[in-house]
Every structure is written in C-alpha cells, then in structure tokens.
Amino acid sequence: MTAVTTATGVVRHPPARVPPGERGATRIADRVVAKVAAQAAREAVGPPPDDAGAPHATVAVHQDTARIRVHLELAYPCDIGARCAAVRRHVTERVGALVNLKVSEVAVRVERLHPPTAAGGRTR
C-alpha cells in the first residue's frame, strides 16, 4: 500500500502488518460462555412451564475447550432423554459457532419436572 494524503495535507501511512502469531488472542469470559449456553438451552427446550425457572449454566473453560453444566426444568410428561439430548446437541453447536470453543462435555441436570395443572392450580 502507498501513503495517503488527507484533505488537511497530512500524510498517512498504512498500518504495519503484524504476523498472525504476534497479534495476541481474544479471551471470552466463562460467564459469557455460560450465558450463551443458557440461551442455547432455552432455544432447545422451548417455552418453559408457567412456574418454571429459566435454564442456567455453569462453565469451565481450559484453553480452547469448554465443559458445560446446564440446569433446567421441564414440563412433564415428556421424553426426558430426548429433550436432554436435544439440549446437549444445541448447546454444543451454538457455543462452538458463537464463541469458537470446542465443547468436550455438556451435562444436563433436570432440577424439576412440572406436571400439567387443572383449572384452579391443582395437579391432575
């Protein structure tokens, strides 16, 4: 590239190119990865039951690999195994795509099952 003269007469030189190995690195905080994982879990399970808490996650990141624990509540009856598998798959895909981390493990903990309620708030 060549130098550029601005309207004020100042000569600007293009920035020096720094080799990729010397540019540094971007580190994404564990709490950010946990928020991405929690959002991905919400996307995977759909709308929560009326009195359910939102899914949340804890994360341990070592170098470029994340281990994730997702805590959630599900409506019941449902295929719990299939729902957990969908959460694991979606969390792995979204964390990999959005924060560029390899996910070695996604542990899903179902903290509570919510049975359907009849009118008046009593369980059937």
Secondary structure, 3 states (H helix, E strand, C coil): CCCEECCCCCEECCCCCCCHHHCCCCCCCHHHHHHHHHHHHHHHHCCCCCCCCCCEEEEEEECCEEEEEEEEEEECCCCHHHHHHHHHHHHHHHHHHHHCCEEEEEEEEEEEEECCECCCCCEC
